[in-house]
Amino acid sequence: MKCTLLASVMSLLCANAYAASPSWDFVQGGYVQADIEDAGDFEPKGFELRGFKSFGENFFLMGSYSSLSEDEMGVDVELDQASVGIGYHYGVTANTDFFAALSYEYADVSVDAGFAEDDFDDNGYGVSAGVRSMVTKAVELRGVIHYVNVEEDDTAFELGADYFVTPKFAVGASYTIADDVDLFGISARYNF
């Protein structure tokens, strides 16, 4: 079902005839909440920062950092993730880009129960592929498949939308479905 939904969104994005392409030069910040499978009321929340910078005709650099935390029954858990990478985008239509990226991934999880502390950190790599499309002058939609290998592998599907209040400033929302965790985010973005 997840693959069918993503394929439907991607075919819709590619079929649009609006003549503006997505920007690959922007910074974005926002709020993120995680819903972890079989974790009860444990739902860490925090922030995420992202940035993209184009170079050459079709290449881009990307980076992100997120920090989520939750204090549940005296146990403080912090989840920090960082990613840097390089990618390639190709204009499928005048308003729709297909892209692929390779990234270095870092994750740190710390648990403080008051009487005991534990810390786990590891690194790995990620591969992403997706579609971004300006479906109207003010609305951008995206669908992305992420594969990340940090100690173990995980595949996630991301759907998102941004609404441009001005040509440079947008607000957006995203939903990411992974094996054991779902992420919901809202963000503000500035194109430069």
CORJOUR-V707188 format. One line per field, one symbol per residue. burial: b if it has 24 or more other C-alpha atoms within 12 Angstrom, else e. A space follows every 50 residues. Layout:
BEGIN
burial: ???
END
This chain:
BEGIN
burial: eeeeebeebbeebbebeeebbbbbbbbbbbbbbbbeeeeeeebbbbbbbb bbbeeeeebbbbbbbbbbbbeeeeebbbbbbbbbbbbbbbbbbebbbbbb bbbbbbbbbbbeeeeeeeeeeebbbbbbbbbbbbbbbbbbbbbbbbbbeb eeeebbbbbbbbbbeeeeebbbbbbbbbeeebbbbbbbbbbe
END
